[in-house]
């Protein structure tokens, strides 16, 4: 069974600085997908960034980027130029490759609560 | 606006009183899913549906029922709620179209339903 571990329950960063959130996972699958979701105080779950395992190039989305280390089964999220609106719970999630007609279940870490301080 | 809606957003009820949490999406998505989120346990999948009239159990289906009579709606039914079903519930949907790259098959989440069973 797949598991996702986020070892930092809480983190804080000063506005405009850079912060990195850690995520490790365990799987015997070779092809899979990794995601970072953001859950602000509104509780809405918002996709931040995604990565396909067979792609070696790290994904980037504006101020958000990942460091994907497949051999180490590590998928960290870097937030550059942190903004107050980045304050949220961040979840790392895993989805194994599925064929058509199969479950698109996400397996979640327990989250990292990030506070961006002014 | 593309969205997943859930109702109610908050519900306090008593043990044994049947309730339904509705979920509706306006994106013509094939795939829909329910998760519950609990402290220390993260998000866990309850049920999912690949298409109309096609549903299947997730990881924690006990005590829940679902139906998928129309593509847009996927209600979660608690026939006899118990206190251990107190949780935050999320509905999610994605296109689920066979052949679409899974990485781009973004799962959209509803705003969540906070359920308390006394």
HADDOCK unambig.tbl for C-alpha pairs under 7 A between the chains (distance, minus, plus):
assign (segid A and resid 33 and name CA) (segid B and resid 103 and name CA) 6.66 0.50 0.50
assign (segid A and resid 43 and name CA) (segid B and resid 111 and name CA) 6.49 0.50 0.50
assign (segid A and resid 43 and name CA) (segid B and resid 112 and name CA) 6.79 0.50 0.50
assign (segid A and resid 44 and name CA) (segid B and resid 110 and name CA) 6.88 0.50 0.50
assign (segid A and resid 44 and name CA) (segid B and resid 111 and name CA) 4.78 0.50 0.50
assign (segid A and resid 44 and name CA) (segid B and resid 112 and name CA) 6.81 0.50 0.50
assign (segid A and resid 45 and name CA) (segid B and resid 109 and name CA) 5.89 0.50 0.50
assign (segid A and resid 52 and name CA) (segid B and resid 103 and name CA) 6.48 0.50 0.50
assign (segid A and resid 100 and name CA) (segid B and resid 98 and name CA) 4.72 0.50 0.50
assign (segid A and resid 100 and name CA) (segid B and resid 99 and name CA) 6.65 0.50 0.50
assign (segid A and resid 101 and name CA) (segid B and resid 50 and name CA) 6.40 0.50 0.50
assign (segid A and resid 101 and name CA) (segid B and resid 98 and name CA) 6.93 0.50 0.50
assign (segid A and resid 105 and name CA) (segid B and resid 45 and name CA) 6.99 0.50 0.50
assign (segid A and resid 108 and name CA) (segid B and resid 42 and name CA) 6.43 0.50 0.50
assign (segid A and resid 108 and name CA) (segid B and resid 43 and name CA) 6.06 0.50 0.50
assign (segid A and resid 109 and name CA) (segid B and resid 42 and name CA) 6.46 0.50 0.50
assign (segid A and resid 110 and name CA) (segid B and resid 40 and name CA) 6.57 0.50 0.50
assign (segid A and resid 110 and name CA) (segid B and resid 41 and name CA) 6.74 0.50 0.50
assign (segid A and resid 110 and name CA) (segid B and resid 42 and name CA) 4.86 0.50 0.50
